[in-house]
């Protein structure tokens, strides 16, 4: 398979996943587009290191590239405040920074609690549960990425939800396609 065909195959398989990762960091549509463009350029340049059939490794790489590009753009945007943001002696920025720090602390605590809750799941159940609920992927998309049937994805989601329900963490049965 030539590079163009490999890239198209990888793009089709991971485009929604990459979008969900980038849009979880960035909110402005033009920033999301910029991050995705840069991420896909990096993927293309490193095509020899990626296999569309590599499952979790390829998915991890794609997610890392997407988030890193999103964070780079977010950092660049935050380092260049608008002249209107300076307000009166920069007090508006100080307030924004304190809110941002508070939100990061809250997000870190929530992430830690979620990771702790998901420890009752085995590795494949955890990956499927995260793809379904964090990235809002359909069972068929998850199945395509992991190389298993959509029915098996539904079964794993159902079992994961049962395990989480026993610990009081919930999450629905996840077996529906949506």
PEBEL-V154878 format. One record per residue. N is the residue number from 1. RES is the residue in one letter. SS is DSSP state (H for helix, E for strand, - for the rest). Layout:
N_RES_SS + N_RES_SS
//
This chain:
1_X_- + 2_X_- + 3_X_H + 4_X_H + 5_X_H + 6_X_H + 7_X_H + 8_X_H + 9_X_H + 10_X_H + 11_X_H + 12_X_H + 13_X_H + 14_X_H + 15_X_H + 16_X_H + 17_X_H + 18_X_H + 19_X_H + 20_X_H + 21_X_H + 22_X_H + 23_X_H + 24_X_- + 25_X_- + 26_X_- + 27_X_- + 28_X_- + 29_X_H + 30_X_H + 31_X_H + 32_X_H + 33_X_H + 34_X_H + 35_X_H + 36_X_H + 37_X_H + 38_X_H + 39_X_H + 40_X_H + 41_X_H + 42_X_H + 43_X_H + 44_X_H + 45_X_H + 46_X_- + 47_X_H + 48_X_H + 49_X_H + 50_X_- + 51_X_- + 52_X_- + 53_X_- + 54_X_- + 55_X_- + 56_X_H + 57_X_H + 58_X_H + 59_X_H + 60_X_H + 61_X_H + 62_X_H + 63_X_H + 64_X_H + 65_X_H + 66_X_H + 67_X_H + 68_X_H + 69_X_H + 70_X_H + 71_X_H + 72_X_H + 73_X_H + 74_X_H + 75_X_H + 76_X_H + 77_X_H + 78_X_H + 79_X_H + 80_X_- + 81_X_- + 82_X_- + 83_X_H + 84_X_H + 85_X_H + 86_X_H + 87_X_- + 88_X_- + 89_X_- + 90_X_- + 91_X_H + 92_X_H + 93_X_H + 94_X_H + 95_X_H + 96_X_H + 97_X_H + 98_X_H + 99_X_H + 100_X_H + 101_X_H + 102_X_H + 103_X_H + 104_X_H + 105_X_H + 106_X_H + 107_X_H + 108_X_H + 109_X_H + 110_X_H + 111_X_H + 112_X_H + 113_X_H + 114_X_H + 115_X_H + 116_X_H + 117_X_H + 118_X_H + 119_X_- + 120_X_- + 121_X_- + 122_X_- + 123_X_H + 124_X_H + 125_X_H + 126_X_H + 127_X_H + 128_X_H + 129_X_H + 130_X_H + 131_X_H + 132_X_H + 133_X_H + 134_X_- + 135_X_- + 136_X_- + 137_X_- + 138_X_- + 139_X_H + 140_X_H + 141_X_H + 142_X_H + 143_X_H + 144_X_H + 145_X_H + 146_X_H + 147_X_- + 148_X_- + 149_X_- + 150_X_H + 151_X_H + 152_X_H + 153_X_H + 154_X_H + 155_X_H + 156_X_H + 157_X_H + 158_X_H + 159_X_H + 160_X_H + 161_X_H + 162_X_H + 163_X_H + 164_X_H + 165_X_H + 166_X_H + 167_X_H + 168_X_- + 169_X_- + 170_X_- + 171_X_- + 172_X_- + 173_X_- + 174_X_- + 175_X_- + 176_X_- + 177_X_- + 178_X_-
//
